[in-house]
Amino acid sequence: MQRRDFLALSGLTAGGLLLPSFFGRAIAAEQLLETIDPALKKRLADDAMTAAKAAGASYCDVRIGRYLRQAVMTRENKVQGIMNGESTGVGIRVIANGAWGFAATNELTQAGVVRAAQQAAAIAKANAKIQTAPVQLAKAPGFGEVSWRTPLQKNAMAVPVKEKADLLLGVNAAAMAAGASFVNSTLFAINEQKYFASTDGSYIDQDVHRIWAPMSVTAIDKSSGKFRTRAGLSSPMGMGYEYLDGNAADKTVLPNGVTVYGKSYDMREDAVAAAKHAQEKLKAPSIKPGKYDLVLDPSHTWLTIHESVGHPLELDRVLGYEANYAGTSFATLDKQKEHFQYGSDKVNIFADKLQPGSLGAVGYDDEGVKCKKWDLIKGGKLMDYQAIRDQAHILGKTESDGCCYADSWSSVQFQRMANVSLAAGKDALSVADLVKNVENGIYIVGDGSFSIDQQRYNAQFGGQLFYEIKDGKVTRMLEDVAYQIRTPEFWNACVAVADERDYRLGGSFFDGKGQPGQVSAVSHGSSTARFNGINVINTARALG
């Protein structure tokens, strides 16, 4: 679990600090299956667009959203909390006199949306008086009435709360029986029912589902008071409850003996393994600092991709328009023009809003743009950024990349990271093949703490599990490991990427950006990759 996820969970468990903004109003679990009448949504959208144009808007889009969230939280043999939340309303964005204006309302009535549309137009006109240049909005086709839904086998919202609580308590019991001293487990389910309409001629109805089952297992050495923790190795996914069916065909045992998971997660099995790993970590020797070749599992690599590629290639950071949540970007526009050598020729990184099972998978973004896949880094060279409709002209593009998102009907949509992933290697190459030629290395599984500078250039990453590699063989577990990078040097040190057979997704359920802050969910895929000559530090000595 990374820091932003920990803070989000801490806020929830410390008395619902995020409840008003993230969960909305409390509702009964049965209400999570309710929907808004499609005819009402279209009628309200038309009323809002008509009012906006009458108020002087040259463009208007309307987002009618019903955002549903459920969390079941447990510790050992107790259910600590159950939250069912709903937030429903309408966000209206307009261009008037060449400037943006935005207003929102939770009144799903003609009078409510008309007032909000008029307010948005008035705000846009006020903004136009101090704006130096008019908004340049890339064209987007009108799609008429279309829909998109997350492919589901089992809607998590339809699963009884008791069944979810029983699952988590059973997971906790299994961990405790395997030697854990403490265990926390949580199940998050999210459903975004989003309706988008615009004066371009689109009426887009989308039903988006996500699920996440994080846990934390701790073992204590009672004689010394020392303790070690291992987080779960699940990935948050754009799937339904079928993700938790523990399909044996969709898991892999790594050369270090650790079991990792793809699009099916056996939470109980992972909890037992986590308890054993936490106990093993108590006895593991501390790392000797130095240069090592690193073999990085996708359960770890996703976070490195997220921080050192995904964020620095967001165009608003590149331009300096966005500096919140860890700054701008070293990857300036001149680097794209010269096809800057971001990584080795093994590094091919793409953005893809359609990737099945990913957190960011939708058919259309929150500007009504049809989503797609595109290259960011090809053969190690910087090719492109992530841009939305009012940014496209800066790059000489005629259309948006389709990566605009708002976390609520009451938030204005803005540029967010797409699913950004490292492509699998093209040659047949297994994880064992990556390991067998490593003379002195470390195998890292799972994400841990990290830090990164304001330009996304210098960074440091930890993990969950660390194993020594000696003369091509995985040997003992290690502790207190973190590696330091300069972004381009690190990616240029990538010498091999396993093939498609090993490709898996990781991701963040609560990726923060903006001011006022918004969160989004985003996945990052990769196969296991090898990086040579990376500087590794001992975190215990660094802290001591």
C-alpha positions as CSV (number, residue, x, y, z in Angstrom):
1,M,0.0,0.0,0.0
2,Q,1.4,3.4,-0.9
3,R,1.3,6.5,1.2
4,R,-1.7,8.1,-0.5
5,D,-3.7,4.8,-0.1
6,F,-2.7,4.6,3.6
7,L,-3.8,8.1,4.2
8,A,-7.1,7.5,2.6
9,L,-7.7,4.3,4.6
10,S,-6.6,6.0,7.8
11,G,-9.0,8.8,7.2
12,L,-11.9,6.3,6.7
13,T,-11.1,4.3,9.8
14,A,-10.4,7.4,12.0
15,G,-14.0,8.4,12.1
16,G,-14.9,8.9,8.4
17,L,-12.8,11.9,7.6
18,L,-13.3,11.2,3.9
19,L,-17.0,10.3,4.3
20,P,-18.5,13.6,3.1
21,S,-16.3,14.0,0.0
22,F,-15.6,10.4,-1.0
23,F,-18.5,8.3,0.2
24,G,-21.3,10.9,0.0
25,R,-24.5,10.3,2.1
26,A,-25.0,7.0,3.9
27,I,-27.5,4.7,2.3
28,A,-28.7,1.1,2.8
29,A,-26.8,-1.6,1.0
30,E,-29.9,-2.4,-1.1
31,Q,-29.9,1.1,-2.5
32,L,-26.5,0.4,-4.1
33,L,-28.4,-1.4,-6.9
34,E,-30.7,1.5,-7.8
35,T,-30.2,3.5,-11.0
36,I,-31.5,6.8,-12.4
37,D,-34.1,6.7,-15.2
38,P,-32.3,7.2,-18.5
39,A,-35.1,9.3,-19.9
40,L,-34.8,11.7,-16.9
41,K,-31.0,12.0,-17.5
42,K,-31.5,12.9,-21.2
43,R,-34.3,15.4,-20.4
44,L,-32.2,17.1,-17.7
45,A,-29.1,17.2,-20.0
46,D,-31.2,18.8,-22.8
47,D,-32.7,21.4,-20.3
48,A,-29.2,22.3,-19.1
49,M,-27.7,22.7,-22.6
50,T,-30.6,24.8,-23.8
51,A,-30.3,27.1,-20.8
52,A,-26.5,27.4,-21.3
53,K,-26.8,28.4,-24.9
54,A,-29.5,30.9,-24.1
55,A,-27.1,32.4,-21.5
56,G,-24.5,32.9,-24.2
57,A,-22.5,29.7,-24.1
58,S,-20.8,28.5,-27.3
59,Y,-20.3,25.0,-25.8
60,C,-21.8,23.0,-23.0
61,D,-21.3,19.6,-21.5
62,V,-23.4,18.0,-18.8
63,R,-22.3,15.2,-16.5
64,I,-25.1,13.5,-14.5
65,G,-23.4,11.1,-12.0
66,R,-24.4,8.6,-9.3
67,Y,-21.3,7.6,-7.5
68,L,-21.7,4.6,-5.2
69,R,-19.0,3.3,-2.7
70,Q,-18.9,0.5,-0.3
71,A,-16.3,-0.4,2.3
72,V,-16.2,-3.4,4.7
73,M,-13.3,-3.1,7.2
74,T,-12.1,-5.8,9.6
75,R,-9.4,-6.5,12.1
76,E,-8.7,-10.0,13.4
77,N,-12.1,-11.3,14.5
78,K,-14.0,-8.1,14.4
79,V,-15.8,-6.0,11.8
80,Q,-14.6,-2.5,12.4
81,G,-16.9,-0.7,10.0
82,I,-19.3,-0.9,7.0
83,M,-19.9,2.1,4.8
84,N,-22.4,2.4,2.0
85,G,-22.4,5.8,0.3
86,E,-24.0,7.6,-2.5
87,S,-23.3,11.0,-4.1
88,T,-25.6,12.1,-6.9
89,G,-25.9,15.3,-8.9
90,V,-25.1,17.2,-12.1
91,G,-22.0,19.1,-13.2
92,I,-22.2,21.6,-16.0
93,R,-19.3,23.0,-17.9
94,V,-19.5,25.7,-20.5
95,I,-17.4,28.0,-22.7
96,A,-18.7,31.5,-23.0
97,N,-16.7,34.5,-24.4
98,G,-13.8,32.1,-24.9
99,A,-13.5,31.1,-21.2
100,W,-14.5,28.1,-19.1
101,G,-17.2,28.2,-16.4
102,F,-18.4,25.4,-14.2
103,A,-21.3,24.9,-11.7
104,A,-22.9,21.9,-10.1
105,T,-26.1,21.0,-8.3
106,N,-27.6,18.0,-6.5
107,E,-31.1,19.1,-7.6
108,L,-32.2,16.6,-10.3
109,T,-35.0,18.9,-11.6
110,Q,-35.4,21.2,-14.6
111,A,-35.2,24.3,-12.3
112,G,-32.0,23.0,-10.7
113,V,-30.1,22.3,-13.9
114,V,-31.2,25.5,-15.5
115,R,-29.9,27.6,-12.5
116,A,-26.6,25.7,-12.6
117,A,-26.2,26.2,-16.4
118,Q,-26.9,29.9,-16.0
119,Q,-24.4,30.1,-13.1
120,A,-21.7,28.3,-15.2
121,A,-22.2,30.8,-18.1
122,A,-22.0,33.8,-15.7
123,I,-18.7,32.4,-14.2
124,A,-17.3,31.9,-17.7
125,K,-18.1,35.5,-18.7
126,A,-16.4,36.7,-15.5
127,N,-13.4,34.6,-16.2
128,A,-13.2,35.9,-19.8
129,K,-12.5,39.4,-18.5
130,I,-9.1,38.4,-17.1
131,Q,-8.2,35.6,-19.5
132,T,-5.4,36.4,-21.9
133,A,-6.3,33.9,-24.7
134,P,-9.5,32.1,-25.6
135,V,-9.9,28.3,-24.9
136,Q,-9.0,26.3,-28.0
137,L,-11.1,23.2,-27.8
138,A,-10.1,20.3,-30.1
139,K,-13.0,18.9,-32.1
140,A,-14.8,15.8,-30.9
141,P,-17.5,14.0,-32.9
142,G,-21.0,13.6,-31.6
143,F,-21.7,9.9,-31.0
144,G,-25.5,10.2,-30.4
145,E,-26.9,7.8,-27.8
146,V,-24.3,5.2,-26.8
147,S,-23.3,3.2,-23.7
148,W,-20.4,1.4,-22.2
149,R,-20.2,-1.0,-19.2
150,T,-17.5,-2.7,-17.3
151,P,-17.6,-6.4,-18.3
152,L,-18.8,-8.1,-15.1
153,Q,-19.6,-11.7,-14.1
154,K,-20.8,-10.7,-10.7
155,N,-21.7,-7.2,-9.5
156,A,-20.0,-6.7,-6.2
157,M,-22.8,-4.4,-5.1
158,A,-25.2,-7.3,-5.3
159,V,-23.2,-9.5,-3.0
160,P,-24.6,-9.5,0.6
161,V,-22.6,-7.6,3.2
162,K,-22.5,-10.7,5.4
163,E,-20.9,-12.7,2.7
164,K,-18.1,-10.0,2.3
165,A,-17.6,-9.8,6.1
166,D,-17.4,-13.6,6.4
167,L,-14.8,-13.6,3.6
168,L,-12.6,-11.1,5.4
169,L,-13.0,-12.6,8.8
170,G,-12.1,-16.0,7.3
171,V,-9.0,-14.4,5.7
172,N,-8.0,-12.9,9.1
173,A,-8.5,-16.2,10.9
174,A,-6.3,-18.0,8.3
175,A,-3.6,-15.4,8.8
176,M,-3.8,-15.7,12.6
177,A,-3.6,-19.5,12.4
178,A,-0.5,-19.2,10.3
179,G,1.3,-17.1,12.9
180,A,0.2,-13.5,12.4
181,S,0.0,-11.3,15.5
182,F,-2.3,-8.7,13.9
183,V,-4.2,-8.5,10.6
184,N,-6.4,-5.9,8.9
185,S,-8.4,-6.6,5.8
186,T,-10.8,-4.4,3.8
187,L,-13.0,-4.7,0.8
188,F,-13.8,-1.7,-1.4
189,A,-16.4,-1.8,-4.2
190,I,-17.1,1.2,-6.4
191,N,-19.7,1.8,-9.0
192,E,-19.8,5.1,-11.1
193,Q,-23.0,5.5,-13.0
194,K,-22.0,8.4,-15.4
195,Y,-24.1,10.1,-18.0
196,F,-22.4,12.6,-20.3
197,A,-24.1,14.9,-22.9
198,S,-22.7,17.8,-24.9
199,T,-23.6,20.3,-27.5
200,D,-21.4,18.3,-29.8
201,G,-24.2,15.8,-30.0
202,S,-23.2,13.0,-27.6
203,Y,-25.4,11.2,-25.0
204,I,-23.1,8.7,-23.4
205,D,-24.3,6.4,-20.6
206,Q,-21.5,4.5,-18.7
207,D,-21.6,2.0,-15.8
208,V,-18.1,1.6,-14.3
209,H,-17.1,-0.9,-11.6
210,R,-13.9,-1.3,-9.5
211,I,-12.9,-3.6,-6.7
212,W,-10.0,-3.8,-4.2
213,A,-9.2,-6.1,-1.3
214,P,-6.1,-4.7,0.6
215,M,-4.8,-6.3,3.8
216,S,-1.9,-5.9,6.2
217,V,-0.5,-8.8,8.2
218,T,1.9,-8.2,11.1
219,A,4.1,-10.6,13.0
220,I,5.8,-9.7,16.4
221,D,8.9,-11.3,18.0
222,K,7.7,-11.2,21.6
223,S,11.2,-11.6,23.0
224,S,12.6,-8.5,21.2
225,G,9.5,-6.5,20.5
226,K,10.5,-6.4,16.8
227,F,7.7,-6.5,14.3
228,R,7.4,-6.9,10.5
229,T,4.5,-6.4,8.2
230,R,3.6,-7.7,4.8
231,A,0.8,-6.2,2.8
232,G,-1.5,-8.2,0.5
233,L,-0.4,-8.8,-3.1
234,S,-3.8,-8.1,-4.6
235,S,-4.2,-5.5,-7.3
236,P,-7.2,-3.1,-7.4
237,M,-9.1,-4.0,-10.6
238,G,-11.8,-2.8,-12.9
239,M,-13.8,-6.0,-12.4
240,G,-16.7,-7.4,-10.4
241,Y,-16.7,-9.8,-7.4
242,E,-15.5,-12.6,-9.6
243,Y,-12.0,-11.2,-9.0
244,L,-12.1,-12.8,-5.5
245,D,-12.9,-16.3,-6.8
246,G,-9.3,-17.5,-6.4
247,N,-9.0,-19.2,-9.8
248,A,-6.0,-21.4,-9.6
249,A,-5.3,-21.0,-13.3
250,D,-4.7,-17.3,-12.9
251,K,-1.8,-17.3,-10.4
252,T,1.9,-17.7,-10.7
253,V,4.6,-19.1,-8.4
254,L,7.8,-17.1,-8.8
255,P,11.3,-18.4,-8.7
256,N,11.5,-17.1,-5.1
257,G,8.5,-19.2,-4.1
258,V,6.1,-16.3,-3.8
259,T,2.6,-16.7,-5.3
260,V,1.3,-13.7,-7.3
261,Y,-2.0,-13.1,-8.9
262,G,-3.5,-11.9,-12.2
263,K,-7.2,-11.3,-12.8
264,S,-8.3,-13.6,-10.0
265,Y,-7.2,-13.3,-6.3
266,D,-7.1,-16.0,-3.6
267,M,-7.2,-13.7,-0.6
268,R,-7.0,-16.5,2.0
269,E,-4.0,-18.1,0.4
270,D,-2.2,-14.8,0.3
271,A,-3.1,-14.1,3.9
272,V,-1.4,-17.3,5.0
273,A,1.6,-16.6,2.9
274,A,1.8,-13.0,4.3
275,A,1.8,-14.3,7.9
276,K,4.7,-16.7,7.0
277,H,6.6,-13.9,5.1
278,A,6.2,-11.5,8.0
279,Q,7.7,-14.1,10.4
280,E,10.5,-14.8,7.9
281,K,11.2,-11.0,7.6
282,L,11.9,-10.9,11.4
283,K,14.9,-13.2,10.8
284,A,16.1,-11.9,7.4
285,P,19.5,-10.3,7.3
286,S,19.8,-6.6,6.4
287,I,21.0,-5.6,2.9
288,K,24.5,-4.5,2.3
289,P,24.4,-1.3,0.3
290,G,25.8,-1.2,-3.1
291,K,25.1,-1.7,-6.8
292,Y,22.9,-4.6,-7.7
293,D,21.0,-5.9,-10.7
294,L,17.3,-5.8,-9.9
295,V,14.6,-8.2,-11.0
296,L,11.3,-6.4,-10.5
297,D,8.0,-8.1,-10.3
298,P,4.9,-6.3,-11.9
299,S,3.4,-6.1,-8.4
300,H,6.3,-3.7,-7.7
301,T,7.0,-2.2,-11.0
302,W,3.6,-0.6,-11.4
303,L,4.4,2.1,-8.8
304,T,7.8,2.9,-10.4
305,I,6.0,3.3,-13.7
306,H,3.3,5.4,-12.1
307,E,5.7,7.9,-10.5
308,S,8.5,8.1,-13.0
309,V,6.6,7.8,-16.3
310,G,2.9,8.3,-15.8
311,H,2.9,11.5,-13.8
312,P,5.9,13.2,-15.6
313,L,4.1,12.6,-19.0
314,E,0.9,14.4,-17.9
315,L,0.9,17.4,-20.2
316,D,-0.3,19.9,-17.5
317,R,2.7,19.0,-15.3
318,V,5.0,19.3,-18.3
319,L,3.7,22.8,-19.0
320,G,3.8,23.8,-15.3
321,Y,0.0,24.3,-15.1
322,E,-0.1,21.6,-12.4
323,A,2.3,21.4,-9.5
324,N,0.3,19.9,-6.7
325,Y,0.8,16.4,-5.4
326,A,4.6,16.2,-6.2
327,G,5.3,18.9,-8.7
328,T,5.8,19.4,-12.4
329,S,8.0,17.4,-14.8
330,F,11.6,17.1,-16.1
331,A,10.2,15.8,-19.4
332,T,9.7,19.2,-21.1
333,L,8.4,19.8,-24.6
334,D,11.9,20.2,-26.1
335,K,12.6,16.6,-25.1
336,Q,9.7,15.3,-27.1
337,K,10.8,17.2,-30.2
338,E,14.3,15.6,-30.0
339,H,12.8,12.2,-29.1
340,F,14.7,12.1,-25.8
341,Q,16.2,8.8,-24.8
342,Y,14.0,8.1,-21.8
343,G,15.0,4.4,-21.6
344,S,16.8,1.6,-23.3
345,D,15.5,0.0,-26.6
346,K,13.7,-2.6,-24.4
347,V,11.4,0.1,-23.0
348,N,8.1,0.6,-24.8
349,I,5.5,2.3,-22.7
350,F,1.9,3.0,-23.8
351,A,-1.2,4.6,-22.5
352,D,-4.5,2.7,-22.8
353,K,-7.9,3.7,-21.5
354,L,-9.5,0.5,-22.9
355,Q,-7.3,-2.2,-21.2
356,P,-9.6,-5.0,-20.0
357,G,-9.6,-5.3,-16.2
358,S,-7.8,-2.1,-15.6
359,L,-8.9,0.6,-13.2
360,G,-9.0,3.3,-15.8
361,A,-11.0,1.3,-18.4
362,V,-13.9,3.3,-19.8
363,G,-15.3,3.7,-23.3
364,Y,-15.4,7.5,-23.2
365,D,-13.7,10.0,-21.0
366,D,-15.4,12.9,-19.1
367,E,-15.3,15.1,-22.2
368,G,-17.1,12.6,-24.3
369,V,-14.0,11.6,-26.2
370,K,-13.8,8.0,-27.3
371,C,-10.9,6.3,-25.5
372,K,-7.9,4.7,-27.2
373,K,-4.4,3.3,-26.9
374,W,-1.3,5.4,-27.9
375,D,2.5,5.2,-27.5
376,L,4.3,7.4,-25.0
377,I,7.8,5.9,-25.2
378,K,8.9,3.7,-28.1
379,G,12.2,1.9,-28.3
380,G,13.2,4.0,-25.3
381,K,12.5,7.3,-27.1
382,L,10.0,9.9,-25.8
383,M,7.2,10.1,-28.3
384,D,4.1,11.7,-26.7
385,Y,2.3,13.0,-23.7
386,Q,-1.2,12.7,-22.3
387,A,-3.5,15.6,-23.4
388,I,-7.1,16.6,-23.3
389,R,-9.3,18.7,-25.5
390,D,-8.1,22.2,-24.5
391,Q,-4.4,21.0,-24.5
392,A,-4.3,19.2,-27.8
393,H,-3.4,22.3,-29.9
394,I,-0.2,22.8,-27.8
395,L,1.2,19.6,-29.2
396,G,-0.2,20.2,-32.7
397,K,-2.8,17.5,-32.3
398,T,-6.3,17.8,-33.8
399,E,-7.9,15.6,-31.1
400,S,-7.8,14.8,-27.4
401,D,-6.1,11.6,-26.1
402,G,-9.3,10.9,-24.1
403,C,-7.9,11.1,-20.6
404,C,-10.1,13.7,-18.9
405,Y,-11.7,12.7,-15.6
406,A,-13.5,14.1,-12.6
407,D,-14.0,12.1,-9.4
408,S,-17.5,13.5,-8.8
409,W,-20.3,15.2,-10.5
410,S,-19.4,18.2,-8.3
411,S,-15.8,18.3,-9.5
412,V,-14.7,19.9,-12.7
413,Q,-13.0,17.4,-15.1
414,F,-9.3,17.8,-15.9
415,Q,-6.4,16.0,-17.3
416,R,-5.7,12.7,-15.5
417,M,-3.3,9.8,-16.1
418,A,-4.4,7.1,-18.4
419,N,-3.5,3.5,-17.7
420,V,0.3,3.7,-18.5
421,S,2.1,0.4,-18.9
422,L,5.4,-1.2,-19.9
423,A,4.9,-3.4,-22.9
424,A,5.9,-7.1,-22.5
425,G,9.1,-8.2,-24.2
426,K,8.8,-9.3,-27.8
427,D,11.1,-12.3,-27.5
428,A,10.2,-15.5,-25.6
429,L,11.6,-14.8,-22.1
430,S,10.5,-16.3,-18.8
431,V,11.1,-14.9,-15.3
432,A,13.5,-17.7,-14.7
433,D,15.4,-16.6,-17.8
434,L,15.7,-13.1,-16.3
435,V,17.1,-14.5,-13.1
436,K,19.6,-17.2,-14.4
437,N,22.3,-14.7,-15.6
438,V,22.2,-12.4,-12.6
439,E,25.4,-12.8,-10.6
440,N,24.6,-10.3,-7.8
441,G,21.1,-9.1,-7.6
442,I,17.9,-8.5,-5.7
443,Y,14.4,-9.8,-6.6
444,I,11.7,-7.4,-5.4
445,V,8.0,-8.2,-5.1
446,G,5.2,-5.8,-4.0
447,D,5.1,-2.0,-3.7
448,G,6.3,-0.1,-0.6
449,S,7.1,3.4,0.5
450,F,8.6,5.8,-2.0
451,S,9.8,9.4,-2.4
452,I,10.2,11.5,-5.5
453,D,11.3,15.1,-6.2
454,Q,9.3,17.9,-7.6
455,Q,10.5,17.3,-11.2
456,R,9.9,13.5,-11.1
457,Y,13.6,13.0,-11.7
458,N,15.2,11.7,-8.5
459,A,13.3,9.0,-6.6
460,Q,13.6,6.1,-4.1
461,F,11.4,3.0,-3.9
462,G,10.9,0.2,-1.4
463,G,8.9,-2.9,-1.7
464,Q,7.2,-5.8,0.3
465,L,9.6,-8.8,-0.2
466,F,13.3,-8.8,-1.2
467,Y,15.3,-11.9,-2.1
468,E,19.0,-12.2,-2.8
469,I,20.1,-13.5,-6.3
470,K,23.5,-15.1,-6.4
471,D,25.1,-16.7,-9.5
472,G,21.7,-17.1,-11.2
473,K,19.8,-18.5,-8.2
474,V,17.3,-16.9,-5.8
475,T,18.6,-17.5,-2.3
476,R,17.7,-16.0,1.0
477,M,15.2,-13.2,2.0
478,L,16.7,-9.8,2.7
479,E,15.4,-6.8,4.6
480,D,15.8,-3.0,4.7
481,V,16.0,-2.6,0.9
482,A,15.3,0.5,-1.2
483,Y,16.8,1.6,-4.5
484,Q,17.5,5.0,-5.7
485,I,17.0,6.3,-9.3
486,R,17.4,9.1,-11.7
487,T,14.5,8.5,-14.0
488,P,16.2,8.4,-17.4
489,E,19.3,6.5,-16.0
490,F,17.0,3.9,-14.4
491,W,15.0,3.2,-17.5
492,N,18.1,3.1,-19.7
493,A,19.4,0.4,-17.3
494,C,16.5,-1.9,-18.4
495,V,18.2,-4.8,-20.2
496,A,15.3,-7.3,-20.5
497,V,11.5,-7.6,-20.1
498,A,9.7,-11.0,-19.8
499,D,7.2,-11.8,-22.4
500,E,3.4,-11.6,-22.5
501,R,2.9,-14.8,-20.4
502,D,4.0,-12.8,-17.3
503,Y,2.1,-9.6,-18.0
504,R,0.0,-8.4,-15.0
505,L,-1.7,-5.2,-13.7
506,G,-1.0,-3.3,-10.6
507,G,-2.5,0.1,-9.7
508,S,-3.7,2.8,-7.4
509,F,-7.3,3.2,-6.1
510,F,-6.7,6.7,-4.8
511,D,-4.3,8.6,-7.0
512,G,-4.3,12.2,-5.9
513,K,-4.0,15.3,-8.0
514,G,-5.2,18.9,-8.3
515,Q,-6.3,21.7,-6.0
516,P,-9.0,21.2,-4.7
517,G,-7.7,17.6,-4.6
518,Q,-9.3,14.8,-6.6
519,V,-8.6,11.1,-6.6
520,S,-8.7,8.7,-9.5
521,A,-8.1,5.0,-10.1
522,V,-5.4,4.0,-12.5
523,S,-3.6,0.7,-13.5
524,H,-0.1,0.0,-14.8
525,G,0.8,-3.2,-16.4
526,S,4.1,-4.9,-17.0
527,S,5.9,-8.2,-17.2
528,T,8.9,-8.8,-14.8
529,A,11.8,-6.6,-15.9
530,R,15.6,-6.6,-15.2
531,F,17.6,-3.4,-14.5
532,N,21.4,-3.6,-14.2
533,G,23.7,-1.7,-11.8
534,I,21.1,0.1,-9.6
535,N,22.1,1.8,-6.4
536,V,20.6,0.0,-3.4
537,I,20.6,1.5,0.1
538,N,20.0,0.1,3.6
539,T,16.9,1.8,4.9
540,A,17.6,0.9,8.6
541,R,21.0,2.5,8.4
542,A,19.6,5.5,6.6
543,L,17.0,6.1,9.3
544,G,19.4,5.2,12.1
